[in-house]
Amino acid sequence: MTVTVNLHSVEEEKALIEFLDKMNYEYLSDNGDFTLTDSQKQEVIRRDNDFINGKTTARDWNDIKRDFSPLLVLSPTTEDAQG
């Protein structure tokens, strides 16, 4: 079962999480926050700088899809949505 709750404040979020923890409910939070390690941050910066300095190029999305298509199993609806 899935329940969606739209919270309106940090206080509501804290109260809900406290309640869920107290009741030992399993839950997932989709707050969009994630953390990169220092090495991951440096890798992103390095790759960004490489692109800016012309050391690497962007690839066309169709080329990427073609290269990975043997690895992907897409349903017709998923494939249609991706174009």
N, C-alpha and C positions, 0 to 999 in steps of 0.2 A: 504494500500500500504506500502511496505517496501523498504527503500533505505539504502544501505550499503556504508559507506564512510571509506576508509582506510587513516587515517591521518599519517603524517610523522614527525610531531613535536608537541611540546606542544603549540607553537604559533598558528599552524593551528587549534588545538583543541579549544583553547581559542577564536579564530576568529569565528569558526563555532558555538560554543555555544552562543557567543555574538549575532551573526546573528539570530539564532533560537529563542533566547529569545526576541530580538527586534521585530521579526515578530510574536511573540506569538504562535509559533509552539509548539505542544506537541512532545516530543521526549524521547527516552530511551537511556541511555548511558551504554554500556557494557564494562566497563573498568576493571572489575574483582575486583575492590576495595570494601571492605565492612569493617565495623567496629564492633568489639565486645565491649560490655560494660565491665567494670571492673569485675563485678560478673561473666560474661560469660568467661572471660579470666581465672579467678581463677578456675572456674569449669573445664575448659579444662586442666589446669595444675594439678588439683586434680585427675581427671580421668586418666591422663597420668601417674602420680606418682603411683596411685593405681595399674595400669597395670604393671608398671615396678617392683613394690614391691610384685607382686604376689597376690594382694588382689582381683583381678578380672581377668577374662580370656577373650580372644577374642572368638567370635562366628563364626562358619562356615557360609558363605554367603547363602548356601542352607537352613540351619536352619532358618535364618532370613527371607528368602523369603517364606518358608513354614508357619512361624508364621504370616506373614502379608498378605498372599495370599487371605484370605477372604476379606480383605479391599481393595485390588487392583483390578482394572478392566483394563486389558491390551489388547490392540489389538494384533492380531497375529504377526504383524510386530514388535511391541514393545517387545513382549515376546520373539520372535526369537532373537532380538538384544541383549537382556539381558542374554540369555543362560539359 
